[in-house]
Amino acid sequence: MEPPAEYKELRSKCPVAPGRLFDGSKIWLISRHKELKEVLQDGRFSKVGGARGPQAVRGMITTGTYV
């Protein structure tokens, strides 16, 4: 089974993208293995609200680390 075509576009254009869950919660969608592995191994990221994760990801996007 192939993933939706939108994932291919995200992987090529914006592998770390902001999004929202069904309940309105803000999330970061990580669509490439390399970036996902980095985030999972980095202690600065957390699923706990208010953690530095989104800010750290935002900084990486801004500085071009992930794009």
C-alpha angles and dihedrals in degrees: 000000000000123000118243115286090244089070091059090053092048092049091053101038108025116006091178109047133168117241145157133241124226090269094052096258113150115240141171115235112210111195104176127071095226094056093041091053091051092051094046091052095046115092092206091075124082141163088224113109113252094025119136094251101103093041091050091049091047089054091051091051092048094049092046096245091133104024 
